[in-house]
Amino acid sequence: FMPFMGTFHGICVKILRMEAENLHLDRNFLIYDTSDQEALIKRAIKNLRFEDKNLRPKTIQSTISSSKNAGVLPEEYEASASYPQQKNIAKVFFEYEKLKAAASALDFDDLLLKTVELFETNPAVHQKWQTRFRHILIDEYQDTNHIQERMLELLSNGHNRFMVGDIKQSIY
């Protein structure tokens, strides 16, 4: 096997493009960066006809990203929302996901989430990729988030991982 090298996101893109049909994705899906996400969130706010000036696209984008990195999907975010602002963000989250799907697009956080979903819902695909990743080296391990750790567990089955990191430099 040829070694895979890259960031979590880069490797996930390769896997998702190769396995797109197993997640009912368009193989040529678009990848939205932060500015694309903020523009789509503005559109979602407009579609929902929110007049709340406290709904800032950058803040909502950050909230959505943090939620996804923790493995929290719109339904779970909505269920945990208790304040009016959180409830409005939950509505925007749903609309954002709907608009993104209509455009055959994924954001950076989706790349990780969809790869984890692929492995968790398709045992044959999971086994195939687990076999391809016999040894995994992770540099800057202190910066791995929950969903990245879940992907590593699925790929390595808890074995053959070598992690390098410095807890004093952690961003999480």
C-alpha positions in Angstrom: 0.0 0.0 0.0 1.1 3.5 -0.7 1.4 5.6 2.4 -1.2 8.3 3.0 0.2 11.5 4.2 -1.6 14.7 5.1 -3.7 16.6 7.5 -6.9 15.0 8.9 -8.9 17.1 6.5 -6.8 16.2 3.5 -7.0 12.5 4.2 -10.7 12.7 4.8 -11.3 14.5 1.4 -9.5 11.6 -0.3 -11.5 9.0 1.5 -14.8 10.8 1.0 -14.3 11.3 -2.7 -13.4 7.6 -3.1 -16.4 6.5 -1.0 -18.9 9.2 -1.9 -21.6 6.8 -3.1 -21.7 5.1 0.3 -22.8 8.4 1.9 -25.0 9.5 -1.0 -22.6 12.4 -1.6 -21.7 13.9 -5.0 -18.1 12.8 -5.6 -17.3 16.3 -6.8 -18.7 18.0 -3.6 -17.6 21.5 -2.9 -15.6 22.4 0.2 -16.7 25.6 1.9 -14.1 27.7 3.7 -14.9 30.1 6.6 -16.0 33.0 4.3 -18.3 30.6 2.3 -19.7 29.4 5.6 -20.4 32.9 6.8 -22.0 33.9 3.5 -24.3 30.8 3.7 -25.1 31.6 7.3 -26.2 35.2 6.3 -28.4 33.6 3.7 -29.9 31.2 6.3 -30.6 34.1 8.6 -32.3 36.0 5.7 -34.3 32.9 4.7 -35.5 32.6 8.3 -36.4 36.3 8.4 -34.6 36.9 11.6 -34.3 40.5 12.6 -32.2 39.8 15.7 -29.0 42.0 15.3 -27.3 39.8 17.9 -27.2 36.9 15.4 -23.7 37.5 14.1 -22.6 35.1 11.3 -19.1 34.8 12.5 -20.3 33.8 16.0 -22.8 31.4 14.6 -20.1 29.8 12.3 -17.9 29.4 15.4 -20.7 27.8 17.4 -21.5 25.4 14.5 -17.9 24.5 14.1 -17.3 23.9 17.8 -20.5 21.8 17.9 -19.3 19.6 15.0 -15.8 19.2 16.4 -17.5 17.8 19.6 -19.6 15.5 17.4 -22.8 17.5 18.2 -25.2 17.7 15.2 -28.1 20.2 14.8 -30.6 18.0 16.5 -28.5 17.6 19.6 -27.6 21.3 19.6 -31.3 22.2 19.4 -32.2 19.8 22.2 -29.6 21.4 24.5 -30.6 25.0 23.6 -32.2 26.7 26.5 -31.8 30.4 25.8 -33.6 32.3 23.0 -30.3 33.1 21.3 -29.3 29.4 21.4 -32.7 28.4 20.0 -32.3 30.9 17.1 -28.8 29.6 16.4 -30.2 26.0 16.3 -32.7 27.2 13.6 -29.9 28.8 11.6 -27.8 25.6 12.1 -30.6 23.5 10.5 -31.1 26.0 7.6 -27.3 26.2 7.0 -27.1 22.4 6.8 -30.1 22.4 4.3 -28.5 25.1 2.1 -25.2 23.4 2.2 -26.7 20.0 1.1 -28.6 21.7 -1.7 -25.3 23.1 -3.0 -23.5 19.6 -2.8 -21.1 21.2 -0.4 -19.3 20.2 2.9 -17.5 22.5 5.3 -14.2 21.6 6.8 -15.8 20.1 9.9 -18.1 17.9 7.7 -15.0 16.3 6.2 -14.2 14.8 9.6 -17.8 14.1 10.6 -18.8 12.4 7.3 -15.7 10.2 7.4 -16.6 9.1 11.0 -20.2 8.5 9.8 -18.9 6.5 6.9 -16.9 4.2 9.1 -19.6 3.9 11.8 -22.4 3.1 9.3 -20.6 0.9 6.8 -18.6 -2.0 8.3 -17.2 -3.2 5.0 -15.8 0.3 4.1 -14.6 0.7 7.7 -12.7 -2.6 7.5 -11.2 -1.8 4.1 -9.8 1.5 5.4 -8.7 0.1 8.7 -6.7 -2.4 6.7 -5.0 0.3 4.6 -3.9 2.2 7.7 -1.7 -0.3 9.4 0.4 2.3 11.2 -0.6 5.9 12.0 1.7 8.7 13.0 0.1 11.8 14.4 2.2 14.9 15.0 0.9 17.8 17.1 -1.4 15.3 18.9 -2.2 17.9 21.6 -4.3 19.7 19.0 -6.6 16.8 18.1 -10.2 17.3 18.9 -13.0 14.9 19.8 -14.0 14.0 16.3 -10.4 13.6 15.1 -9.8 11.2 18.0 -12.9 9.2 17.1 -11.6 8.9 13.5 -8.3 7.7 14.8 -9.9 5.1 17.0 -12.0 3.9 14.0 -9.0 3.7 11.7 -6.5 2.2 14.1 -8.8 0.0 16.2 -6.8 1.3 19.1 -3.5 -0.2 17.8 -0.5 1.0 15.9 -0.8 4.7 16.6 2.3 6.8 17.4 1.5 10.2 18.7 3.8 13.2 19.2 2.7 16.2 21.1 3.4 18.8 23.8 0.5 19.4 26.3 2.0 22.8 27.0 1.2 23.8 23.4 -2.4 22.5 23.4 -5.1 24.6 21.7 -8.0 22.5 23.1 
